[in-house]
Amino acid sequence: MAVRARKFSCRSFFILNPEGVLRHRVESFCAKWRGCGVSLHD
C-alpha cells in the first residue's frame, strides 16, 4: 500500500505488509487528509 502526498511537492510513503489496525489507521488518515492532496494506492 502506498500513501501519496502532493500538496507542495510529491512524496510517496510505502507501507509493506500492513495488518489489521495499521491498515485501518492508514485508510483513516488518507480519508481525513484527502482534501489536502493525500491519496491511498492499494
Full PDB file with SEQRES, HELIX, SHEET, SSBOND, CRYST1, ORIGX, SCALE, CONECT and MASTER records, all heavy atoms in Angstrom:
SEQRES   1 A   42  MET ALA VAL ARG ALA ARG LYS PHE SER CYS ARG SER PHE          
SEQRES   2 A   42  PHE ILE LEU ASN PRO GLU GLY VAL LEU ARG HIS ARG VAL          
SEQRES   3 A   42  GLU SER PHE CYS ALA LYS TRP ARG GLY CYS GLY VAL SER          
SEQRES   4 A   42  LEU HIS ASP                                                  
HELIX    1 AA1 GLY A   20  LYS A   32  1                                  13    
HELIX    2 AA2 ARG A   34  CYS A   36  5                                   3    
SHEET    1 AA1 3 ARG A  11  PHE A  14  0                                        
SHEET    2 AA1 3 ALA A   2  ALA A   5 -1                                        
SHEET    3 AA1 3 VAL A  38  HIS A  41 -1                                        
CRYST1    1.000    1.000    1.000  90.00  90.00  90.00 P 1           1          
ORIGX1      1.000000  0.000000  0.000000        0.00000                         
ORIGX2      0.000000  1.000000  0.000000        0.00000                         
ORIGX3      0.000000  0.000000  1.000000        0.00000                         
SCALE1      1.000000  0.000000  0.000000        0.00000                         
SCALE2      0.000000  1.000000  0.000000        0.00000                         
SCALE3      0.000000  0.000000  1.000000        0.00000                         
ATOM      1  N   MET A   1       0.852  -1.143   0.000  1.00  0.00           N  
ATOM      2  CA  MET A   1       0.000   0.000   0.000  1.00  0.00           C  
ATOM      3  C   MET A   1       0.906   1.216   0.000  1.00  0.00           C  
ATOM      4  O   MET A   1       2.004   1.194   0.551  1.00  0.00           O  
ATOM      5  CB  MET A   1      -0.953  -0.119   1.191  1.00  0.00           C  
ATOM      6  CG  MET A   1      -0.859   0.799   2.332  1.00  0.00           C  
ATOM      7  SD  MET A   1      -1.945   0.423   3.750  1.00  0.00           S  
ATOM      8  CE  MET A   1      -3.546   0.468   3.113  1.00  0.00           C  
ATOM      9  N   ALA A   2       0.476   2.264  -0.687  1.00  0.00           N  
ATOM     10  CA  ALA A   2       1.269   3.481  -0.794  1.00  0.00           C  
ATOM     11  C   ALA A   2       0.397   4.695  -0.488  1.00  0.00           C  
ATOM     12  O   ALA A   2      -0.759   4.747  -0.883  1.00  0.00           O  
ATOM     13  CB  ALA A   2       1.853   3.614  -2.190  1.00  0.00           C  
ATOM     14  N   VAL A   3       0.974   5.634   0.223  1.00  0.00           N  
ATOM     15  CA  VAL A   3       0.309   6.898   0.506  1.00  0.00           C  
ATOM     16  C   VAL A   3       1.068   7.958  -0.286  1.00  0.00           C  
ATOM     17  O   VAL A   3       2.290   8.056  -0.197  1.00  0.00           O  
ATOM     18  CB  VAL A   3       0.351   7.231   2.016  1.00  0.00           C  
ATOM     19  CG1 VAL A   3      -0.252   8.590   2.282  1.00  0.00           C  
ATOM     20  CG2 VAL A   3      -0.362   6.158   2.815  1.00  0.00           C  
ATOM     21  N   ARG A   4       0.313   8.728  -1.052  1.00  0.00           N  
ATOM     22  CA  ARG A   4       0.935   9.761  -1.867  1.00  0.00           C  
ATOM     23  C   ARG A   4       0.432  11.128  -1.420  1.00  0.00           C  
ATOM     24  O   ARG A   4      -0.769  11.344  -1.314  1.00  0.00           O  
ATOM     25  CB  ARG A   4       0.614   9.558  -3.335  1.00  0.00           C  
ATOM     26  CG  ARG A   4       1.337  10.530  -4.211  1.00  0.00           C  
ATOM     27  CD  ARG A   4       1.222  10.139  -5.655  1.00  0.00           C  
ATOM     28  NE  ARG A   4       2.007  11.083  -6.440  1.00  0.00           N  
ATOM     29  CZ  ARG A   4       1.719  11.420  -7.665  1.00  0.00           C  
ATOM     30  NH1 ARG A   4       0.697  10.892  -8.268  1.00  0.00           N  
ATOM     31  NH2 ARG A   4       2.466  12.279  -8.300  1.00  0.00           N  
ATOM     32  N   ALA A   5       1.364  12.023  -1.129  1.00  0.00           N  
ATOM     33  CA  ALA A   5       1.040  13.393  -0.738  1.00  0.00           C  
ATOM     34  C   ALA A   5       1.599  14.314  -1.809  1.00  0.00           C  
ATOM     35  O   ALA A   5       2.775  14.242  -2.144  1.00  0.00           O  
ATOM     36  CB  ALA A   5       1.649  13.713   0.623  1.00  0.00           C  
ATOM     37  N   ARG A   6       0.735  15.189  -2.339  1.00  0.00           N  
ATOM     38  CA  ARG A   6       1.192  16.038  -3.444  1.00  0.00           C  
ATOM     39  C   ARG A   6       0.712  17.477  -3.303  1.00  0.00           C  
ATOM     40  O   ARG A   6       0.376  18.126  -4.280  1.00  0.00           O  
ATOM     41  CB  ARG A   6       0.765  15.443  -4.775  1.00  0.00           C  
ATOM     42  CG  ARG A   6      -0.664  15.083  -4.860  1.00  0.00           C  
ATOM     43  CD  ARG A   6      -1.019  14.438  -6.183  1.00  0.00           C  
ATOM     44  NE  ARG A   6      -2.441  14.506  -6.358  1.00  0.00           N  
ATOM     45  CZ  ARG A   6      -3.306  13.655  -5.848  1.00  0.00           C  
ATOM     46  NH1 ARG A   6      -2.863  12.631  -5.158  1.00  0.00           N  
ATOM     47  NH2 ARG A   6      -4.584  13.805  -6.009  1.00  0.00           N  
ATOM     48  N   LYS A   7       0.693  17.986  -2.089  1.00  0.00           N  
ATOM     49  CA  LYS A   7       0.234  19.357  -1.882  1.00  0.00           C  
ATOM     50  C   LYS A   7       1.262  20.366  -2.422  1.00  0.00           C  
ATOM     51  O   LYS A   7       0.952  21.227  -3.201  1.00  0.00           O  
ATOM     52  CB  LYS A   7      -0.037  19.592  -0.393  1.00  0.00           C  
ATOM     53  CG  LYS A   7      -0.566  20.955  -0.064  1.00  0.00           C  
ATOM     54  CD  LYS A   7      -1.963  21.143  -0.600  1.00  0.00           C  
ATOM     55  CE  LYS A   7      -2.537  22.452  -0.108  1.00  0.00           C  
ATOM     56  NZ  LYS A   7      -3.863  22.709  -0.568  1.00  0.00           N  
ATOM     57  N   PHE A   8       2.495  20.289  -1.971  1.00  0.00           N  
ATOM     58  CA  PHE A   8       3.532  21.229  -2.403  1.00  0.00           C  
ATOM     59  C   PHE A   8       4.570  20.531  -3.280  1.00  0.00           C  
ATOM     60  O   PHE A   8       4.936  21.019  -4.322  1.00  0.00           O  
ATOM     61  CB  PHE A   8       4.206  21.887  -1.202  1.00  0.00           C  
ATOM     62  CG  PHE A   8       3.236  22.697  -0.382  1.00  0.00           C  
ATOM     63  CD1 PHE A   8       2.773  22.240   0.834  1.00  0.00           C  
ATOM     64  CD2 PHE A   8       2.758  23.906  -0.855  1.00  0.00           C  
ATOM     65  CE1 PHE A   8       1.869  22.978   1.575  1.00  0.00           C  
ATOM     66  CE2 PHE A   8       1.849  24.657  -0.125  1.00  0.00           C  
ATOM     67  CZ  PHE A   8       1.403  24.184   1.101  1.00  0.00           C  
ATOM     68  N   SER A   9       5.047  19.404  -2.821  1.00  0.00           N  
ATOM     69  CA  SER A   9       5.942  18.576  -3.631  1.00  0.00           C  
ATOM     70  C   SER A   9       5.511  17.128  -3.420  1.00  0.00           C  
ATOM     71  O   SER A   9       5.046  16.757  -2.357  1.00  0.00           O  
ATOM     72  CB  SER A   9       7.405  18.770  -3.215  1.00  0.00           C  
ATOM     73  OG  SER A   9       7.614  18.343  -1.893  1.00  0.00           O  
ATOM     74  N   CYS A  10       5.655  16.310  -4.447  1.00  0.00           N  
ATOM     75  CA  CYS A  10       5.182  14.929  -4.368  1.00  0.00           C  
ATOM     76  C   CYS A  10       6.049  14.094  -3.439  1.00  0.00           C  
ATOM     77  O   CYS A  10       7.277  14.152  -3.506  1.00  0.00           O  
ATOM     78  CB  CYS A  10       5.178  14.289  -5.754  1.00  0.00           C  
ATOM     79  SG  CYS A  10       3.886  14.941  -6.803  1.00  0.00           S  
ATOM     80  N   ARG A  11       5.364  13.348  -2.591  1.00  0.00           N  
ATOM     81  CA  ARG A  11       6.043  12.417  -1.699  1.00  0.00           C  
ATOM     82  C   ARG A  11       5.224  11.140  -1.678  1.00  0.00           C  
ATOM     83  O   ARG A  11       3.999  11.178  -1.677  1.00  0.00           O  
ATOM     84  CB  ARG A  11       6.117  12.970  -0.284  1.00  0.00           C  
ATOM     85  CG  ARG A  11       7.010  14.169  -0.176  1.00  0.00           C  
ATOM     86  CD  ARG A  11       7.102  14.605   1.288  1.00  0.00           C  
ATOM     87  NE  ARG A  11       7.993  15.730   1.400  1.00  0.00           N  
ATOM     88  CZ  ARG A  11       7.600  16.984   1.474  1.00  0.00           C  
ATOM     89  NH1 ARG A  11       6.328  17.272   1.464  1.00  0.00           N  
ATOM     90  NH2 ARG A  11       8.479  17.948   1.565  1.00  0.00           N  
ATOM     91  N   SER A  12       5.898  10.017  -1.615  1.00  0.00           N  
ATOM     92  CA  SER A  12       5.218   8.728  -1.515  1.00  0.00           C  
ATOM     93  C   SER A  12       5.776   7.979  -0.322  1.00  0.00           C  
ATOM     94  O   SER A  12       6.984   7.978  -0.077  1.00  0.00           O  
ATOM     95  CB  SER A  12       5.428   7.888  -2.774  1.00  0.00           C  
ATOM     96  OG  SER A  12       4.824   8.526  -3.874  1.00  0.00           O  
ATOM     97  N   PHE A  13       4.881   7.358   0.417  1.00  0.00           N  
ATOM     98  CA  PHE A  13       5.249   6.558   1.576  1.00  0.00           C  
ATOM     99  C   PHE A  13       4.705   5.156   1.345  1.00  0.00           C  
ATOM    100  O   PHE A  13       3.529   4.994   1.034  1.00  0.00           O  
ATOM    101  CB  PHE A  13       4.653   7.152   2.859  1.00  0.00           C  
ATOM    102  CG  PHE A  13       5.080   8.560   3.108  1.00  0.00           C  
ATOM    103  CD1 PHE A  13       4.331   9.625   2.631  1.00  0.00           C  
ATOM    104  CD2 PHE A  13       6.246   8.830   3.802  1.00  0.00           C  
ATOM    105  CE1 PHE A  13       4.722  10.938   2.847  1.00  0.00           C  
ATOM    106  CE2 PHE A  13       6.648  10.138   4.018  1.00  0.00           C  
ATOM    107  CZ  PHE A  13       5.895  11.192   3.541  1.00  0.00           C  
ATOM    108  N   PHE A  14       5.554   4.153   1.468  1.00  0.00           N  
ATOM    109  CA  PHE A  14       5.164   2.773   1.216  1.00  0.00           C  
ATOM    110  C   PHE A  14       5.050   2.021   2.534  1.00  0.00           C  
ATOM    111  O   PHE A  14       5.952   2.068   3.361  1.00  0.00           O  
ATOM    112  CB  PHE A  14       6.193   2.095   0.306  1.00  0.00           C  
ATOM    113  CG  PHE A  14       6.303   2.767  -1.031  1.00  0.00           C  
ATOM    114  CD1 PHE A  14       7.275   3.724  -1.273  1.00  0.00           C  
ATOM    115  CD2 PHE A  14       5.408   2.455  -2.042  1.00  0.00           C  
ATOM    116  CE1 PHE A  14       7.364   4.352  -2.500  1.00  0.00           C  
ATOM    117  CE2 PHE A  14       5.485   3.078  -3.284  1.00  0.00           C  
ATOM    118  CZ  PHE A  14       6.467   4.025  -3.508  1.00  0.00           C  
ATOM    119  N   ILE A  15       3.928   1.350   2.714  1.00  0.00           N  
ATOM    120  CA  ILE A  15       3.700   0.535   3.896  1.00  0.00           C  
ATOM    121  C   ILE A  15       3.666  -0.909   3.424  1.00  0.00           C  
ATOM    122  O   ILE A  15       2.773  -1.308   2.675  1.00  0.00           O  
ATOM    123  CB  ILE A  15       2.380   0.913   4.608  1.00  0.00           C  
ATOM    124  CG1 ILE A  15       2.432   2.366   5.086  1.00  0.00           C  
ATOM    125  CG2 ILE A  15       2.155   0.021   5.805  1.00  0.00           C  
ATOM    126  CD1 ILE A  15       1.812   3.333   4.192  1.00  0.00           C  
ATOM    127  N   LEU A  16       4.640  -1.677   3.850  1.00  0.00           N  
ATOM    128  CA  LEU A  16       4.760  -3.057   3.403  1.00  0.00           C  
ATOM    129  C   LEU A  16       4.085  -4.005   4.382  1.00  0.00           C  
ATOM    130  O   LEU A  16       4.308  -3.933   5.585  1.00  0.00           O  
ATOM    131  CB  LEU A  16       6.238  -3.440   3.259  1.00  0.00           C  
ATOM    132  CG  LEU A  16       7.055  -2.535   2.328  1.00  0.00           C  
ATOM    133  CD1 LEU A  16       8.507  -2.961   2.339  1.00  0.00           C  
ATOM    134  CD2 LEU A  16       6.490  -2.574   0.930  1.00  0.00           C  
ATOM    135  N   ASN A  17       3.258  -4.881   3.865  1.00  0.00           N  
ATOM    136  CA  ASN A  17       2.550  -5.895   4.644  1.00  0.00           C  
ATOM    137  C   ASN A  17       1.791  -5.331   5.845  1.00  0.00           C  
ATOM    138  O   ASN A  17       1.962  -5.796   6.964  1.00  0.00           O  
ATOM    139  CB  ASN A  17       3.525  -6.980   5.114  1.00  0.00           C  
ATOM    140  CG  ASN A  17       4.190  -7.689   3.972  1.00  0.00           C  
ATOM    141  OD1 ASN A  17       3.561  -7.938   2.954  1.00  0.00           O  
ATOM    142  ND2 ASN A  17       5.456  -8.006   4.134  1.00  0.00           N  
ATOM    143  N   PRO A  18       0.933  -4.328   5.636  1.00  0.00           N  
ATOM    144  CA  PRO A  18       0.174  -3.796   6.768  1.00  0.00           C  
ATOM    145  C   PRO A  18      -0.872  -4.807   7.238  1.00  0.00           C  
ATOM    146  O   PRO A  18      -1.447  -5.523   6.439  1.00  0.00           O  
ATOM    147  CB  PRO A  18      -0.492  -2.552   6.191  1.00  0.00           C  
ATOM    148  CG  PRO A  18      -0.664  -2.871   4.755  1.00  0.00           C  
ATOM    149  CD  PRO A  18       0.548  -3.690   4.387  1.00  0.00           C  
ATOM    150  N   GLU A  19      -1.061  -4.874   8.529  1.00  0.00           N  
ATOM    151  CA  GLU A  19      -2.045  -5.788   9.089  1.00  0.00           C  
ATOM    152  C   GLU A  19      -3.062  -5.010   9.911  1.00  0.00           C  
ATOM    153  O   GLU A  19      -2.735  -3.987  10.487  1.00  0.00           O  
ATOM    154  CB  GLU A  19      -1.364  -6.824   9.975  1.00  0.00           C  
ATOM    155  CG  GLU A  19      -0.424  -7.743   9.215  1.00  0.00           C  
ATOM    156  CD  GLU A  19       0.260  -8.739  10.125  1.00  0.00           C  
ATOM    157  OE1 GLU A  19      -0.045  -8.760  11.336  1.00  0.00           O  
ATOM    158  OE2 GLU A  19       1.108  -9.480   9.634  1.00  0.00           O  
ATOM    159  N   GLY A  20      -4.259  -5.484   9.938  1.00  0.00           N  
ATOM    160  CA  GLY A  20      -5.351  -5.028  10.783  1.00  0.00           C  
ATOM    161  C   GLY A  20      -5.389  -3.556  11.146  1.00  0.00           C  
ATOM    162  O   GLY A  20      -5.829  -2.720  10.365  1.00  0.00           O  
ATOM    163  N   VAL A  21      -4.913  -3.255  12.340  1.00  0.00           N  
ATOM    164  CA  VAL A  21      -5.002  -1.907  12.899  1.00  0.00           C  
ATOM    165  C   VAL A  21      -4.219  -0.898  12.062  1.00  0.00           C  
ATOM    166  O   VAL A  21      -4.699   0.201  11.812  1.00  0.00           O  
ATOM    167  CB  VAL A  21      -4.505  -1.893  14.363  1.00  0.00           C  
ATOM    168  CG1 VAL A  21      -4.476  -0.491  14.917  1.00  0.00           C  
ATOM    169  CG2 VAL A  21      -5.388  -2.777  15.229  1.00  0.00           C  
ATOM    170  N   LEU A  22      -3.032  -1.262  11.630  1.00  0.00           N  
ATOM    171  CA  LEU A  22      -2.219  -0.334  10.838  1.00  0.00           C  
ATOM    172  C   LEU A  22      -2.912  -0.002   9.516  1.00  0.00           C  
ATOM    173  O   LEU A  22      -2.970   1.156   9.115  1.00  0.00           O  
ATOM    174  CB  LEU A  22      -0.829  -0.906  10.571  1.00  0.00           C  
ATOM    175  CG  LEU A  22       0.109  -0.023   9.773  1.00  0.00           C  
ATOM    176  CD1 LEU A  22       0.322   1.320  10.469  1.00  0.00           C  
ATOM    177  CD2 LEU A  22       1.436  -0.704   9.547  1.00  0.00           C  
ATOM    178  N   ARG A  23      -3.453  -0.985   8.853  1.00  0.00           N  
ATOM    179  CA  ARG A  23      -4.172  -0.750   7.594  1.00  0.00           C  
ATOM    180  C   ARG A  23      -5.345   0.205   7.828  1.00  0.00           C  
ATOM    181  O   ARG A  23      -5.550   1.149   7.082  1.00  0.00           O  
ATOM    182  CB  ARG A  23      -4.674  -2.059   7.004  1.00  0.00           C  
ATOM    183  CG  ARG A  23      -5.493  -1.868   5.747  1.00  0.00           C  
ATOM    184  CD  ARG A  23      -5.910  -3.180   5.133  1.00  0.00           C  
ATOM    185  NE  ARG A  23      -4.818  -3.840   4.443  1.00  0.00           N  
ATOM    186  CZ  ARG A  23      -4.429  -3.533   3.198  1.00  0.00           C  
ATOM    187  NH1 ARG A  23      -5.036  -2.594   2.532  1.00  0.00           N  
ATOM    188  NH2 ARG A  23      -3.435  -4.176   2.639  1.00  0.00           N  
ATOM    189  N   HIS A  24      -6.093  -0.023   8.889  1.00  0.00           N  
ATOM    190  CA  HIS A  24      -7.239   0.836   9.211  1.00  0.00           C  
ATOM    191  C   HIS A  24      -6.789   2.268   9.505  1.00  0.00           C  
ATOM    192  O   HIS A  24      -7.415   3.226   9.059  1.00  0.00           O  
ATOM    193  CB  HIS A  24      -7.998   0.262  10.407  1.00  0.00           C  
ATOM    194  CG  HIS A  24      -9.138   1.108  10.844  1.00  0.00           C  
ATOM    195  ND1 HIS A  24     -10.275   1.285  10.080  1.00  0.00           N  
ATOM    196  CD2 HIS A  24      -9.309   1.860  11.949  1.00  0.00           C  
ATOM    197  CE1 HIS A  24     -11.092   2.098  10.710  1.00  0.00           C  
ATOM    198  NE2 HIS A  24     -10.530   2.461  11.846  1.00  0.00           N  
ATOM    199  N   ARG A  25      -5.708   2.434  10.241  1.00  0.00           N  
ATOM    200  CA  ARG A  25      -5.200   3.779  10.562  1.00  0.00           C  
ATOM    201  C   ARG A  25      -4.734   4.523   9.314  1.00  0.00           C  
ATOM    202  O   ARG A  25      -4.972   5.720   9.182  1.00  0.00           O  
ATOM    203  CB  ARG A  25      -4.070   3.684  11.580  1.00  0.00           C  
ATOM    204  CG  ARG A  25      -4.551   3.325  12.949  1.00  0.00           C  
ATOM    205  CD  ARG A  25      -3.425   3.327  13.940  1.00  0.00           C  
ATOM    206  NE  ARG A  25      -3.927   2.977  15.259  1.00  0.00           N  
ATOM    207  CZ  ARG A  25      -3.159   2.870  16.323  1.00  0.00           C  
ATOM    208  NH1 ARG A  25      -1.856   3.076  16.229  1.00  0.00           N  
ATOM    209  NH2 ARG A  25      -3.683   2.547  17.480  1.00  0.00           N  
ATOM    210  N   VAL A  26      -4.074   3.824   8.413  1.00  0.00           N  
ATOM    211  CA  VAL A  26      -3.615   4.460   7.169  1.00  0.00           C  
ATOM    212  C   VAL A  26      -4.814   4.881   6.325  1.00  0.00           C  
ATOM    213  O   VAL A  26      -4.843   5.997   5.790  1.00  0.00           O  
ATOM    214  CB  VAL A  26      -2.673   3.513   6.378  1.00  0.00           C  
ATOM    215  CG1 VAL A  26      -2.395   4.061   4.996  1.00  0.00           C  
ATOM    216  CG2 VAL A  26      -1.379   3.294   7.143  1.00  0.00           C  
ATOM    217  N   GLU A  27      -5.813   4.017   6.215  1.00  0.00           N  
ATOM    218  CA  GLU A  27      -7.011   4.351   5.449  1.00  0.00           C  
ATOM    219  C   GLU A  27      -7.737   5.553   6.057  1.00  0.00           C  
ATOM    220  O   GLU A  27      -8.184   6.443   5.344  1.00  0.00           O  
ATOM    221  CB  GLU A  27      -7.939   3.141   5.381  1.00  0.00           C  
ATOM    222  CG  GLU A  27      -7.396   2.037   4.502  1.00  0.00           C  
ATOM    223  CD  GLU A  27      -8.171   0.739   4.608  1.00  0.00           C  
ATOM    224  OE1 GLU A  27      -9.039   0.603   5.513  1.00  0.00           O  
ATOM    225  OE2 GLU A  27      -7.908  -0.162   3.785  1.00  0.00           O  
ATOM    226  N   SER A  28      -7.837   5.595   7.382  1.00  0.00           N  
ATOM    227  CA  SER A  28      -8.485   6.720   8.064  1.00  0.00           C  
ATOM    228  C   SER A  28      -7.710   8.015   7.856  1.00  0.00           C  
ATOM    229  O   SER A  28      -8.298   9.071   7.615  1.00  0.00           O  
ATOM    230  CB  SER A  28      -8.606   6.438   9.562  1.00  0.00           C  
ATOM    231  OG  SER A  28      -9.431   5.333   9.792  1.00  0.00           O  
ATOM    232  N   PHE A  29      -6.398   7.941   7.939  1.00  0.00           N  
ATOM    233  CA  PHE A  29      -5.546   9.112   7.731  1.00  0.00           C  
ATOM    234  C   PHE A  29      -5.746   9.681   6.332  1.00  0.00           C  
ATOM    235  O   PHE A  29      -5.930  10.886   6.156  1.00  0.00           O  
ATOM    236  CB  PHE A  29      -4.076   8.737   7.940  1.00  0.00           C  
ATOM    237  CG  PHE A  29      -3.122   9.841   7.620  1.00  0.00           C  
ATOM    238  CD1 PHE A  29      -2.827  10.808   8.554  1.00  0.00           C  
ATOM    239  CD2 PHE A  29      -2.517   9.916   6.370  1.00  0.00           C  
ATOM    240  CE1 PHE A  29      -1.944  11.842   8.258  1.00  0.00           C  
ATOM    241  CE2 PHE A  29      -1.640  10.944   6.058  1.00  0.00           C  
ATOM    242  CZ  PHE A  29      -1.352  11.908   7.015  1.00  0.00           C  
ATOM    243  N   CYS A  30      -5.743   8.806   5.342  1.00  0.00           N  
ATOM    244  CA  CYS A  30      -5.890   9.252   3.953  1.00  0.00           C  
ATOM    245  C   CYS A  30      -7.278   9.837   3.707  1.00  0.00           C  
ATOM    246  O   CYS A  30      -7.403  10.823   2.972  1.00  0.00           O  
ATOM    247  CB  CYS A  30      -5.609   8.102   3.002  1.00  0.00           C  
ATOM    248  SG  CYS A  30      -3.869   7.626   2.994  1.00  0.00           S  
ATOM    249  N   ALA A  31      -8.290   9.265   4.314  1.00  0.00           N  
ATOM    250  CA  ALA A  31      -9.645   9.798   4.159  1.00  0.00           C  
ATOM    251  C   ALA A  31      -9.747  11.189   4.781  1.00  0.00           C  
ATOM    252  O   ALA A  31     -10.365  12.098   4.214  1.00  0.00           O  
ATOM    253  CB  ALA A  31     -10.659   8.860   4.802  1.00  0.00           C  
ATOM    254  N   LYS A  32      -9.128  11.369   5.934  1.00  0.00           N  
ATOM    255  CA  LYS A  32      -9.167  12.658   6.634  1.00  0.00           C  
ATOM    256  C   LYS A  32      -8.450  13.754   5.844  1.00  0.00           C  
ATOM    257  O   LYS A  32      -8.902  14.892   5.794  1.00  0.00           O  
ATOM    258  CB  LYS A  32      -8.526  12.509   8.013  1.00  0.00           C  
ATOM    259  CG  LYS A  32      -8.492  13.782   8.817  1.00  0.00           C  
ATOM    260  CD  LYS A  32      -7.858  13.553  10.170  1.00  0.00           C  
ATOM    261  CE  LYS A  32      -7.782  14.842  10.956  1.00  0.00           C  
ATOM    262  NZ  LYS A  32      -7.151  14.631  12.260  1.00  0.00           N  
ATOM    263  N   TRP A  33      -7.321  13.418   5.219  1.00  0.00           N  
ATOM    264  CA  TRP A  33      -6.483  14.413   4.543  1.00  0.00           C  
ATOM    265  C   TRP A  33      -6.658  14.436   3.027  1.00  0.00           C  
ATOM    266  O   TRP A  33      -5.894  15.081   2.325  1.00  0.00           O  
ATOM    267  CB  TRP A  33      -5.020  14.160   4.900  1.00  0.00           C  
ATOM    268  CG  TRP A  33      -4.758  14.482   6.330  1.00  0.00           C  
ATOM    269  CD1 TRP A  33      -4.732  13.607   7.362  1.00  0.00           C  
ATOM    270  CD2 TRP A  33      -4.519  15.771   6.897  1.00  0.00           C  
ATOM    271  NE1 TRP A  33      -4.487  14.269   8.542  1.00  0.00           N  
ATOM    272  CE2 TRP A  33      -4.351  15.604   8.275  1.00  0.00           C  
ATOM    273  CE3 TRP A  33      -4.434  17.048   6.353  1.00  0.00           C  
ATOM    274  CZ2 TRP A  33      -4.107  16.669   9.118  1.00  0.00           C  
ATOM    275  CZ3 TRP A  33      -4.177  18.110   7.203  1.00  0.00           C  
ATOM    276  CH2 TRP A  33      -4.022  17.912   8.576  1.00  0.00           C  
ATOM    277  N   ARG A  34      -7.676  13.757   2.513  1.00  0.00           N  
ATOM    278  CA  ARG A  34      -7.909  13.690   1.064  1.00  0.00           C  
ATOM    279  C   ARG A  34      -7.995  15.080   0.430  1.00  0.00           C  
ATOM    280  O   ARG A  34      -7.483  15.308  -0.659  1.00  0.00           O  
ATOM    281  CB  ARG A  34      -9.192  12.915   0.787  1.00  0.00           C  
ATOM    282  CG  ARG A  34      -9.472  12.764  -0.691  1.00  0.00           C  
ATOM    283  CD  ARG A  34     -10.507  11.721  -0.933  1.00  0.00           C  
ATOM    284  NE  ARG A  34      -9.955  10.471  -0.399  1.00  0.00           N  
ATOM    285  CZ  ARG A  34     -10.680   9.429  -0.053  1.00  0.00           C  
ATOM    286  NH1 ARG A  34     -11.968   9.453  -0.175  1.00  0.00           N  
ATOM    287  NH2 ARG A  34     -10.102   8.343   0.411  1.00  0.00           N  
ATOM    288  N   GLY A  35      -8.633  16.024   1.095  1.00  0.00           N  
ATOM    289  CA  GLY A  35      -8.775  17.376   0.561  1.00  0.00           C  
ATOM    290  C   GLY A  35      -7.462  18.149   0.465  1.00  0.00           C  
ATOM    291  O   GLY A  35      -7.389  19.177  -0.202  1.00  0.00           O  
ATOM    292  N   CYS A  36      -6.440  17.644   1.124  1.00  0.00           N  
ATOM    293  CA  CYS A  36      -5.120  18.304   1.098  1.00  0.00           C  
ATOM    294  C   CYS A  36      -4.140  17.595   0.163  1.00  0.00           C  
ATOM    295  O   CYS A  36      -2.929  17.788   0.273  1.00  0.00           O  
ATOM    296  CB  CYS A  36      -4.549  18.369   2.505  1.00  0.00           C  
ATOM    297  SG  CYS A  36      -5.474  19.446   3.604  1.00  0.00           S  
ATOM    298  N   GLY A  37      -4.649  16.763  -0.719  1.00  0.00           N  
ATOM    299  CA  GLY A  37      -3.784  16.130  -1.716  1.00  0.00           C  
ATOM    300  C   GLY A  37      -3.184  14.805  -1.299  1.00  0.00           C  
ATOM    301  O   GLY A  37      -2.225  14.341  -1.901  1.00  0.00           O  
ATOM    302  N   VAL A  38      -3.738  14.160  -0.278  1.00  0.00           N  
ATOM    303  CA  VAL A  38      -3.232  12.857   0.168  1.00  0.00           C  
ATOM    304  C   VAL A  38      -4.126  11.782  -0.439  1.00  0.00           C  
ATOM    305  O   VAL A  38      -5.351  11.868  -0.376  1.00  0.00           O  
ATOM    306  CB  VAL A  38      -3.239  12.762   1.704  1.00  0.00           C  
ATOM    307  CG1 VAL A  38      -2.828  11.371   2.153  1.00  0.00           C  
ATOM    308  CG2 VAL A  38      -2.299  13.799   2.303  1.00  0.00           C  
ATOM    309  N   SER A  39      -3.517  10.766  -1.030  1.00  0.00           N  
ATOM    310  CA  SER A  39      -4.304   9.679  -1.621  1.00  0.00           C  
ATOM    311  C   SER A  39      -3.687   8.335  -1.277  1.00  0.00           C  
ATOM    312  O   SER A  39      -2.486   8.221  -1.019  1.00  0.00           O  
ATOM    313  CB  SER A  39      -4.393   9.844  -3.134  1.00  0.00           C  
ATOM    314  OG  SER A  39      -3.114   9.880  -3.716  1.00  0.00           O  
ATOM    315  N   LEU A  40      -4.542   7.331  -1.270  1.00  0.00           N  
ATOM    316  CA  LEU A  40      -4.138   5.974  -0.941  1.00  0.00           C  
ATOM    317  C   LEU A  40      -4.144   5.123  -2.205  1.00  0.00           C  
ATOM    318  O   LEU A  40      -5.093   5.162  -2.978  1.00  0.00           O  
ATOM    319  CB  LEU A  40      -5.097   5.374   0.092  1.00  0.00           C  
ATOM    320  CG  LEU A  40      -4.851   3.928   0.498  1.00  0.00           C  
ATOM    321  CD1 LEU A  40      -3.494   3.794   1.180  1.00  0.00           C  
ATOM    322  CD2 LEU A  40      -5.953   3.452   1.419  1.00  0.00           C  
ATOM    323  N   HIS A  41      -3.099   4.347  -2.406  1.00  0.00           N  
ATOM    324  CA  HIS A  41      -2.998   3.426  -3.549  1.00  0.00           C  
ATOM    325  C   HIS A  41      -2.735   2.041  -2.980  1.00  0.00           C  
ATOM    326  O   HIS A  41      -1.723   1.816  -2.345  1.00  0.00           O  
ATOM    327  CB  HIS A  41      -1.878   3.868  -4.486  1.00  0.00           C  
ATOM    328  CG  HIS A  41      -2.063   5.255  -4.985  1.00  0.00           C  
ATOM    329  ND1 HIS A  41      -2.808   5.532  -6.096  1.00  0.00           N  
ATOM    330  CD2 HIS A  41      -1.645   6.440  -4.502  1.00  0.00           C  
ATOM    331  CE1 HIS A  41      -2.826   6.838  -6.290  1.00  0.00           C  
ATOM    332  NE2 HIS A  41      -2.123   7.410  -5.328  1.00  0.00           N  
ATOM    333  N   ASP A  42      -3.683   1.165  -3.218  1.00  0.00           N  
ATOM    334  CA  ASP A  42      -3.578  -0.175  -2.628  1.00  0.00           C  
ATOM    335  C   ASP A  42      -3.123  -1.194  -3.628  1.00  0.00           C  
ATOM    336  O   ASP A  42      -3.413  -1.231  -4.734  1.00  0.00           O  
ATOM    337  CB  ASP A  42      -4.934  -0.570  -2.070  1.00  0.00           C  
ATOM    338  CG  ASP A  42      -4.827  -1.666  -1.029  1.00  0.00           C  
ATOM    339  OD1 ASP A  42      -3.734  -1.914  -0.513  1.00  0.00           O  
ATOM    340  OD2 ASP A  42      -5.865  -2.251  -0.731  1.00  0.00           O  
TER     341      ASP A  42                                                      
MASTER        0    0    0    2    3    0    0    6  340    1    0    4          
END                                                                             
